[in-house]
């Protein structure tokens, strides 16, 4: 995206034993990103350099202690380190307490900088849930950590995949529990928050399609009453509040229709409903954006891939896409705020 405003964008390295360092190398070698933002790494020069060697790349580094010290020049990787770690002990593809500690420290630094207004966006490489548990983290993953530490009232997860913006009523919940969780009040709150967040990035009167739960939208109660009892009342209540909500829409067609750009957002009722649609459409370019934080945060939607870590074969497309989408929304947010 061409803009005079270049958002300061931090890229965290994720678990140093996973593919995070390798895909960060690839991301920092993307010239287009340097043209659109001020990008730096929160991580470890030693780990990053090890990954670069695996990939057959040579990088120049600029060690910084704050974003203000960065050069933001293509060909020089600005790296903000958070401590003096025994990086030689980090083994590729293994769950390690030190790796978990480093990953968490890098996340916390990104939050600190975001809360201070020193970064506009954060793009995160994958962490390992077992590794962060070893250092006492109670949250299951990135999203919950960012929400809790920033004390944000909510953290909406959105999949970005080409023209699709897919939000989720529930994510890490059993399917049975997810169906029971999707009540009128819960769905209405999600619609209201989606409307608010999209307006904040310059999408006026966003059209929000609400996906159904049952086959054929329940077929007037023949295959379930969730659409009748919960989803239709939620959509109607949103419309009465002036929100451009539609649905519920049959889930077997709403994503197909949405990829043409007809909807500004689709609210998926549960994890796999939206994940399968996006990942089938384009697995590598399905990336996550977290809304509701004081800054834009994006992430790849894949794991640490311990089985291929350190082999030089990890694909950096997803982290590049995550960073591009972060930059896009940071620019949109800035332009919206400057118009107020």
C-alpha positions, 0 to 999 in steps of 0.5 A, a space after each residue: 500500500 502506497 502512503 506517506 505514512 509508514 507505520 512502525 512495525 515490530 516483527 517478533 521471532 516466535 519460538 527460537 527452536 521453531 521455524 520462526 527465525 527462518 521465516 523472519 529472515 525471509 520477511 526482512 528480505 522483502 523489499 516491498 515491506 520496507 517500502 511500506 513500513 518501518 520494520 524491525 525485529 524483536 528477537 536475537 541476533 545470534 538466533 537470527 544469524 543462525 537461521 540466515 546461515 541455514 538459508 544460505 543468506 548473509 545479513 547485516 544487523 543493527 542492534 537497537 534498544 528502541 525503535 527510534 534507533 533503527 535505520 529502517 534501511 533495506 539490507 540492514 536488519 534492525 534487531 531489538 534484543 531483550 536479554 543476554 540468553 544462552 542461545 548456543 543451548 537452543 536446539 532446533 525442533 525441541 520444546 525448551 524452557 529457555 525457548 519459551 522464555 525468549 518467545 514470551 520476552 519478545 511478546 512482552 516487549 512488543 506489548 510494552 512498545 505498543 502501549 507506549 505508542 512506539 509501534 503501530 503494528 506487531 506481526 508475530 511468528 509462531 510460539 509453542 504452547 508447551 514451551 510457554 507453559 514451562 515458564 508459567 504462562 497461563 494463557 493458551 496462546 498469543 491472542 489471550 496474552 495480548 488481550 490480558 496484558 494490554 487489559 483490552 475489553 475484547 480481542 477479536 480474531 479475524 482471518 484475512 484471506 484476499 477479500 475475505 475478513 472472517 471473524 469467529 464467535 468461538 475458537 478453541 472450544 468443542 463443537 457442542 459447546 460452541 453451538 451452545 455458546 452462540 446465543 443471541 446476546 453473544 452474537 450481537 456483541 460480536 456484531 457490534 464490536 466488528 462494526 466498531 473495529 471496521 469503522 475505526 479503519 475507515 470501512 464505513 457502514 460495513 456489511 457483516 454477514 452472519 453465518 448459520 450453524 445448521 445445514 440449510 440454515 436449519 431449514 425452518 427448524 427442521 434441522 435445528 432451531 439455533 438460527 430461529 431462536 438465537 441468530 435471527 434475533 441477533 441480526 435483527 437487534 443489530 439492524 435496529 441499532 443501525 448496523 448493516 448486518 445480514 443473515 443468518 446466511 447458509 454456511 455452505 455458501 456464505 464464504 463463496 459469496 464473500 470472496 467476491 467482496 460482497 460482504 465486508 466481514 463474515 461472522 463464523 459461528 465456530 473455529 473450523 467453519 471459518 478456518 476450513 473455508 479460508 485455508 482451502 481458499 489460500 492456506 499460505 495467505 490466510 493470516 490472523 489479525 487481532 482487533 480490540 488492542 491499542 495497536 494492530 497485531 497480526 500473525 501467521 496461522 501456522 505453528 512452529 513446525 518443529 519437524 522442519 525447523 533448521 532445515 532451510 525449507 520453511 516458507 515465509 509467505 505467511 509471515 510476509 502476508 501477515 506483516 503486509 496486512 498489519 501495515 495495511 490496517 495500521 495505515 487505514 487506522 492512521 488515515 481514519 484518525 487524521 480525518 477526525 
